[in-house]
Amino acid sequence: MSICTSEVMTNHHHHAGGFHPLGAMMATLQLWRARSQQRHELLRLSEQDFHDVGASWSDFADEANKPFWRA
């Protein structure tokens, strides 16, 4: 009779904690796409839109002009 511990039975082809590299890559791509869309929306806002929220274009210009991969 042999005794198998959980360490011996561990499937080392799967990452611990449910992390999967492809899933992480997909999440990153989705985040980048959302950032890109949000920043394009900022570029389409008018001065009146900024005035309505109590801000000016310069308050959002840095964010709107960042590349999608930068937080």
C-alpha positions in Angstrom: 0.0 0.0 0.0 1.3 3.4 -0.9 0.4 6.8 0.6 0.2 9.8 -1.8 0.4 13.2 -0.3 -1.2 16.3 -1.8 2.3 17.5 -2.8 2.9 14.3 -4.9 -0.6 14.6 -6.4 -0.2 18.3 -7.4 -0.6 19.0 -11.1 2.3 21.3 -11.8 0.9 22.2 -15.2 -1.6 24.5 -13.7 -0.7 27.6 -11.8 -1.5 27.9 -8.1 -4.3 30.2 -7.0 -6.2 30.0 -10.3 -3.8 32.3 -12.1 -3.5 31.5 -15.8 -1.2 33.4 -18.1 -3.7 33.5 -21.0 -6.4 34.9 -18.6 -4.0 37.5 -17.3 -3.1 38.5 -20.9 -6.8 38.8 -21.8 -7.5 40.9 -18.7 -4.7 43.2 -19.6 -5.9 43.6 -23.2 -9.4 44.4 -21.9 -8.1 47.0 -19.5 -6.1 48.6 -22.3 -9.1 48.7 -24.5 -11.2 50.3 -21.8 -8.6 52.9 -21.1 -8.3 53.7 -24.8 -12.1 54.1 -25.1 -12.3 56.3 -22.0 -9.5 58.6 -23.2 -11.1 58.9 -26.7 -14.4 59.9 -24.9 -12.5 62.6 -23.0 -11.2 64.0 -26.3 -14.7 64.3 -27.6 -16.0 66.3 -24.7 -16.8 70.0 -25.2 -15.9 72.9 -23.0 -19.5 72.9 -21.8 -19.3 69.3 -20.8 -16.2 70.1 -18.6 -18.0 73.2 -17.2 -20.9 71.0 -16.2 -18.7 69.0 -14.0 -16.8 71.9 -12.6 -13.6 71.3 -14.5 -11.7 72.5 -17.5 -10.0 70.8 -20.4 -6.6 71.2 -18.8 -7.8 69.2 -15.8 -8.2 66.2 -18.1 -5.6 66.8 -20.9 -2.8 64.8 -19.3 -5.1 61.8 -18.9 -6.6 62.0 -22.4 -3.2 62.2 -24.0 -1.7 59.2 -22.3 -1.1 56.0 -24.3 -3.5 53.2 -23.5 -0.8 51.1 -21.8 -0.1 53.8 -19.2 -2.2 53.9 -16.0 
